[in-house]
Each structure stands twice: as structure tokens, then as C-alpha cells.
Amino acid sequence: MFLEPRLNKTTHKKGWIEVICGSMFSGKTEELIRRINRAKIANLKVEIYKPAIDTRYHESEVVSHNSNSVSSIPVSSSLNILLMHQDADVIGIDEAQFFDKEITFVCEELAAKGIRVIVAGLDMDYLGKPFGPMPSLMAIAEYVTKVNAICMECGDLATHSFRKTTNENQVMLGEKDTYEARCRHCFNIGMNNKKG
């Protein structure tokens, strides 16, 4: 479990970047919400952003698969976060893989201002390839937490998001009807069966 670093209140405000990554159904958003709620308990000013295209559960809330939620601000461009944020101590960003490549710059700018930035997103797409800006976010982060789901085929730890349809668009919003978590072995079997 991730525990926040101790803050030395006698020094200047320091910012950093935390990345929570993993497959679908691994608890990324749940962990983001947990960290945001802990920051609220500490009376820190919190803001949460998500990509405007993610309307699966709610248009303006970040919602986990377990139906936990926090209010958020949907944005169409990552640069909007720099324009909109207002003196926050902690900024949460969900579904970072859907943002443009500028999200890395945005996170670095926020951290340089002394803000704790918590980013959650899929590290791999439905083909098992690095997804969008996530590799660069993981590279610049001070803390990276990779969470695992449970493989829907064999019950082992799952690291991949297996798409059950033949849609080949990299970005395709979906739920349990469209995706399932799989371990590497079961993912590869499923991909081979699609080809065959």
C-alpha cells in the first residue's frame, strides 16, 4: 500500500508526481480516490481532472468500477489543467492515457509549483503495447505504483486488458462487456485465437 512521504513543514513546499498504473479492473481509480480522500482528511486543497471523452459512468465525476466517486473537472486538453487549477495542494488526474502528450509537461509544471500530482491510467493498450503518454509519465514520476487485476481466465494476477471485440481503434471506451483482465499467458492465447 502506498503511504504518503512525510512532509517537512519547516522547508518550502515541494511538489512531486505519483503514477498509478495497471490493466483495466486493477483498482487504479480506486487507489486515486483513496489518495485524494486522504489528502482531504489532511485539509489539503484538492482538484481532480479527467479527459472529457470519458463519460462511461458520469460526465463530471471520477468513478471507480466499485462505484466510489469524487467530483472532477472534465477537460478536452491537458493544457487546460494548467489554465484552470487554482492554488491546489494536490491534483488528481484520471485516465491519463487518453490525454495528449502535453500531459507530461503539465504534470512537471504542476510539480515544479510545489503541487503533489497523482496520475492514474492504463500502462498498456488492448494490444499489450505502451499506451499514450503513460511511459513518459512513469519515467518522470517520483513514485510509480503498478496495481494488478485478477485474470478472468485462470485467476492469476492480471496485467493486460483483453478486448473481447474486433474493434481495432486504440481508444475504445468500454466496460466488462468489452474488456476483461488477463494474465500475460491468457492474454497471448486470446490474441492468437483472434488471429486464427
C-alpha positions as CSV (number, residue, x, y, z in Angstrom):
1,M,0.0,0.0,0.0
2,F,1.3,3.5,-0.9
3,L,1.9,5.7,2.1
4,E,2.5,9.4,1.5
5,P,6.0,10.7,2.1
6,R,6.5,12.7,5.3
7,L,6.4,16.4,4.7
8,N,8.9,18.7,6.5
9,K,6.8,21.8,7.2
10,T,9.9,23.8,8.0
11,T,11.1,23.8,4.4
12,H,9.5,25.2,1.3
13,K,6.6,23.4,-0.4
14,K,7.8,20.5,-2.6
15,G,5.9,19.0,-5.4
16,W,6.1,15.6,-6.9
17,I,4.4,13.2,-9.3
18,E,2.9,9.8,-8.4
19,V,1.7,7.4,-11.2
20,I,-0.8,4.6,-10.5
21,C,-0.9,2.2,-13.5
22,G,-2.1,-1.2,-14.5
23,S,-4.7,-3.0,-16.5
24,M,-8.4,-2.5,-16.6
25,F,-10.2,-3.6,-13.4
26,S,-7.0,-3.4,-11.4
27,G,-8.1,-0.7,-9.0
28,K,-6.2,2.3,-10.4
29,T,-9.1,4.8,-10.0
30,E,-9.9,3.3,-6.6
31,E,-6.4,4.0,-5.5
32,L,-6.5,7.5,-6.9
33,I,-9.7,8.2,-5.0
34,R,-8.2,6.7,-1.8
35,R,-5.2,9.0,-2.0
36,I,-7.4,12.0,-2.8
37,N,-9.6,11.3,0.2
38,R,-6.6,11.0,2.5
39,A,-5.4,14.4,1.2
40,K,-8.9,15.9,2.0
41,I,-8.7,14.4,5.6
42,A,-5.4,16.3,5.9
43,N,-7.2,19.5,5.0
44,L,-5.3,19.9,1.8
45,K,-6.9,21.7,-1.2
46,V,-7.6,19.1,-3.8
47,E,-8.6,19.3,-7.5
48,I,-9.3,16.3,-9.8
49,Y,-9.3,16.3,-13.6
50,K,-10.3,13.7,-16.2
51,P,-10.5,13.7,-20.0
52,A,-13.8,15.0,-21.3
53,I,-14.2,11.9,-23.6
54,D,-14.5,9.6,-20.5
55,T,-18.3,9.7,-19.9
56,R,-18.7,6.0,-19.0
57,Y,-20.1,6.4,-15.5
58,H,-20.6,10.1,-15.1
59,E,-19.8,13.3,-17.1
60,S,-18.2,15.2,-14.3
61,E,-17.1,12.6,-11.7
62,V,-14.3,10.2,-11.5
63,V,-16.0,6.9,-10.7
64,S,-14.3,3.6,-9.9
65,H,-15.6,0.2,-11.0
66,N,-16.7,-0.2,-7.4
67,S,-18.9,2.9,-7.7
68,N,-16.8,5.1,-5.5
69,S,-16.6,8.6,-6.8
70,V,-15.2,12.1,-6.4
71,S,-16.1,15.3,-8.2
72,S,-13.8,16.2,-11.1
73,I,-13.4,18.7,-13.9
74,P,-13.6,17.2,-17.4
75,V,-11.1,18.8,-19.8
76,S,-10.5,18.3,-23.5
77,S,-6.8,19.2,-23.5
78,S,-4.2,18.6,-20.8
79,L,-3.0,22.2,-21.1
80,N,-6.4,23.3,-19.8
81,I,-5.4,21.9,-16.4
82,L,-2.6,24.5,-16.2
83,L,-5.1,27.2,-17.0
84,M,-7.8,26.1,-14.7
85,H,-6.0,24.9,-11.5
86,Q,-6.4,27.3,-8.5
87,D,-3.9,27.1,-5.7
88,A,-4.3,23.3,-5.1
89,D,-2.0,21.4,-2.8
90,V,-2.9,18.1,-4.6
91,I,-4.1,17.5,-8.2
92,G,-5.5,14.1,-9.2
93,I,-5.7,13.2,-12.9
94,D,-7.6,10.1,-14.0
95,E,-7.4,8.1,-17.3
96,A,-4.2,9.9,-18.2
97,Q,-3.7,7.5,-21.2
98,F,-6.4,9.4,-23.0
99,F,-4.7,12.8,-22.7
100,D,-2.4,14.3,-25.3
101,K,1.4,14.1,-25.0
102,E,1.4,17.5,-23.3
103,I,0.2,15.9,-20.1
104,T,3.8,15.1,-19.2
105,F,4.7,18.8,-19.4
106,V,1.6,19.8,-17.4
107,C,2.5,17.4,-14.6
108,E,6.1,18.6,-14.5
109,E,4.9,22.2,-14.4
110,L,2.5,21.5,-11.5
111,A,5.1,19.6,-9.5
112,A,7.5,22.5,-10.0
113,K,5.0,24.8,-8.4
114,G,5.0,22.6,-5.3
115,I,1.9,20.6,-6.1
116,R,1.5,16.8,-5.4
117,V,0.3,15.4,-8.7
118,I,-1.4,11.9,-8.6
119,V,-2.0,10.4,-12.1
120,A,-3.8,7.2,-12.8
121,G,-4.0,5.4,-16.2
122,L,-3.7,2.3,-18.3
123,D,0.0,1.5,-18.9
124,M,-0.8,-0.8,-21.9
125,D,-3.5,-0.7,-24.6
126,Y,-5.6,-3.6,-25.8
127,L,-2.6,-5.0,-27.8
128,G,-0.3,-5.0,-24.8
129,K,1.7,-2.0,-26.1
130,P,2.6,1.1,-24.0
131,F,-0.4,3.4,-24.0
132,G,-0.2,7.1,-25.0
133,P,1.8,9.4,-22.5
134,M,1.9,6.8,-19.7
135,P,5.5,5.6,-20.4
136,S,6.8,9.2,-20.2
137,L,4.7,9.9,-17.1
138,M,6.1,6.8,-15.4
139,A,9.7,7.9,-16.3
140,I,9.4,11.4,-14.7
141,A,7.4,10.3,-11.6
142,E,9.0,10.1,-8.2
143,Y,6.6,7.3,-7.3
144,V,5.1,4.6,-9.6
145,T,2.6,2.1,-8.3
146,K,1.6,-0.8,-10.6
147,V,-1.6,-2.5,-9.5
148,N,-2.9,-5.8,-10.8
149,A,-6.3,-7.3,-11.5
150,I,-7.3,-10.9,-11.4
151,C,-7.2,-12.9,-14.7
152,M,-10.7,-13.8,-15.8
153,E,-9.5,-17.0,-17.4
154,C,-7.2,-18.6,-14.8
155,G,-7.3,-16.5,-11.6
156,D,-3.7,-15.5,-11.6
157,L,-2.5,-11.8,-11.4
158,A,-3.6,-9.9,-14.5
159,T,-1.5,-7.2,-16.2
160,H,-3.3,-7.0,-19.5
161,S,-6.6,-5.6,-20.8
162,F,-8.0,-8.1,-23.2
163,R,-10.6,-6.6,-25.7
164,K,-13.3,-9.1,-26.4
165,T,-14.4,-7.3,-29.7
166,T,-12.6,-7.0,-33.0
167,N,-12.7,-3.2,-33.0
168,E,-9.1,-2.0,-33.8
169,N,-9.3,1.6,-32.6
170,Q,-6.7,2.2,-29.9
171,V,-9.2,4.3,-27.9
172,M,-12.4,2.5,-27.2
173,L,-14.3,3.2,-24.0
174,G,-15.8,0.1,-22.5
175,E,-16.6,-2.0,-19.5
176,K,-16.9,-5.7,-18.6
177,D,-18.9,-6.2,-21.8
178,T,-16.0,-5.2,-23.9
179,Y,-12.8,-5.9,-21.8
180,E,-11.5,-8.3,-19.3
181,A,-8.4,-8.5,-17.3
182,R,-6.0,-11.3,-18.2
183,C,-2.5,-12.6,-17.2
184,R,0.2,-12.5,-19.9
185,H,-0.3,-16.2,-20.8
186,C,-4.1,-16.0,-21.2
187,F,-3.8,-12.7,-23.0
188,N,-1.5,-14.2,-25.5
189,I,-3.8,-17.2,-26.0
190,G,-6.7,-14.9,-26.6
191,M,-4.8,-12.7,-29.1
192,N,-3.7,-15.8,-31.0
193,N,-7.3,-17.1,-31.1
194,K,-8.4,-13.8,-32.6
195,K,-5.9,-14.1,-35.3
196,G,-6.6,-17.7,-36.1
